[in-house]
Amino acid sequence: MIWYNDLNDGIVISTRVRLARNIDKTPFPAALSDKKKAEVTKQLYSSVLESNSVLSKDFEGVELDKLSAQEKTALAEEHLISPQMLEGKGHSVLINKDKTMSIMFMEEDHIRLQVIMGGLHLDEAYDAADKVDDVIEESLTYAFDERFGYLTACPTNAGTGMRASVMMHLPALVMTGNISRVLQSISGVGVAVRGLYGEGTNADGCMYQISNQITMGLTEREIIEKLKTVVSKVSDMEKQARETLKQKHQDALEDKLFRSYGILKYARSISSQEAKTMLSDVMLAQDMGMISCDGKMTPLELMIKTAPSVIMKGKELSPAERDKKRAKLIRENI
């Protein structure tokens, strides 16, 4: 099941585990010519699709150079590729049928293997990534050093080559003005906090990605356990903030959340930023039992489906046309 349809917690939205790998004795992508990139990519495709019949049936290859800018951006907005893959040439990706796994080729490293699941499933996501990683390694020799671990283009990824992250919905901490203090406190324990689409992006819709900073000196399981501890503490603080809002600011909170629901239910034009903000409000209202959304899509799914490039579905639309189409999709499905 695609990650945004598998929500089982109103605070912990999704889990992602990404492994960075490179082929031994082969320059990193930034040092490869376009011709050499194509040769290495062909080798990588073969290692996944021709070496294992199960994988070959489950994955579909996508050459990003053959897509329009909107189609590529839509993949990033669905979190199936990284924003970095929107720039430059020679990028491609394998995506499995239920969109829980993508294998990116020629990003910063030769391979970026990603598993993304709804809710908190760090162990399951790592296990899935590790199994496919083992299959690929049967036909490739990775760049690996006994002392430094897996070698990567950026030294901060060396070691395990793993980035584990959890996307969290933290609107109450934002509303109570405590979000900066909370995020500052956890950043001091080897954890990074990023926005909705990762490094360098904003926390639209009160969505924050919390991930490990340290990839060397710890095992994958130790990294995961450390991240679980941090996520649990932040989740408890968000729950406490929600209880504070309910007890001390019930009327103002209900007014804000129901206003957002009313606008989404009846608006004829709405921007992407406004939609994310108000869908975040509705998610909070739903989690707190104030609103029962019985539409065809969850607020989270609508947040993804109404992102600028996703809403266009490969067609050129003006900003005004996008805003009108976005409002219609939300009205019909919330």
Secondary structure, DSSP 8 states (H G I E B T S, - for coil): --GGG----SSEEEEEEEEEE-BTTS--GGGS-HHHHHHHHHHHHHHHHTT-HHHHHHEEEEEGGGS-HHHHHHHHHTTSS-GGGGSSS--EEEEETTSSEEEEESSSSSEEEEEEEESS-HHHHHHHHHHHHHHHHTT--B-EETTTEE--SSGGGTBT-EEEEEEEE-HHHHHTT-HHHHHHHHHTTTEEEEBTTBTT---GGGEEEEEES--SSS-HHHHHHHHHHHHHHHHHHHHHHHHHHHHHSHHHHHHHHHHHHHHHHH-S---HHHHHHHHHHHHHHHHTTS----SSS-HHHHHHHTSHHHHHTTS---HHHHHHHHHHHHHHH-
